[in-house]
Amino acid sequence: MSGSVHISSLVVQTKPERLTEVRDRLADMGAEIPASDPCGKLVVVIETESEAGISGFLHEVATSDGVLSANLVYHLVDGEEAAEAPPAAGASQQQGETS
């Protein structure tokens, strides 16, 4: 294990008549579903050990029966990997620092 946790959020659009089926399948895969609407939209939160885990989950969901689309909307790395990463381009400077 890398000592890092990847927390990701997806928006999944299902066929409205398949919403319950898809929601149950995602829950069985270990995902949290904090929000959904009757038109077929689901907000899905997952935790994985790697970016590859996110990609694999996203591919599996996107190609599932009843799913029209699945899109990654948020990704956070927490743990050792995050501590080793350089600051993101365009990251704001701390107050009092000058360029």
N, C-alpha and C positions, 0 to 999 in steps of 0.2 A: 504494500500500500504506500502511496506517495506522501501521505500526511496532509493531503489537500482535499477539500470538498468543493465541488463545482455545483453551484446552485443556479438553476435556470428556470425561466418562465417561458411558456409557449402559449400561443393562442391557436386553438384548434377549432376549425369550422366543420361541423358534421351536417349530414342530411337531418333535418329536424325530426323526422320519424325514427332516426337511429340514435338520437341523443343519449337516451338512457343506456342503450347497449354499449356505445362507445365510452361513455363515462365509466361504466362498470369495468370495462376492459382496461382502461387506463388505471383505475384504482387497483385492479389486480396486478398491474405491472409495477406498482409501488408509487404511483404519482399521487399528489394531492390535487384536488379540484376545489379551489377556494371560491370559484364563481362560475355560473353558467346562465344561459338564457334560453327560453323556449325556441328561439329561432335557430338553435344549434351551435352557438358559440360556447366554448369552454376555455377557462383560464386554467392552465396546468402548471404545477410546480414540481420539479424533480431535483434530486440530489444524486450526483454521480462522483466517481473518483477521478474522472478524466474527461477531456474534451471529446475523446473518441466515444465515451459512454453517452454523451449528449447527442452526438451525431447518429449513433446507432439507434437510440431511442426515437429521435426525430424521424429518421428514415422508416422505422417500424410503424410509427403512428401515421405518417403521411401516406403510407401504402396500405393501410388497413381498410377493410370494408366499412363503408359508411362515412369515411372521412373525405371531405372535399379539399381541405388544405390544413397544413400545420406549419407554423412559423415561430422561430425563436425570437423573443422580444427582449430578453434580459439574460445576462450571464455574469455571475460573480464567482471569483476564485477566492477561497478562504483557506488559510493554512500556510504550510511551508512554501508551496509554489508561488503564492501571492507575495510572500515576504522576499523572495528572490527576484521577482519581476522588476524591471526598471519602471519608473513612472511613465504613465501613458503620455503620448504626444499631446500637447495642448493642455496638460494638467495645470490647474491654477496654482500660483505660487502662494506660499503662506503669507499672512499679513505681515508687513514690515520688510519683506524681501523686495529687492529691486532687480531689474534685468541688467 
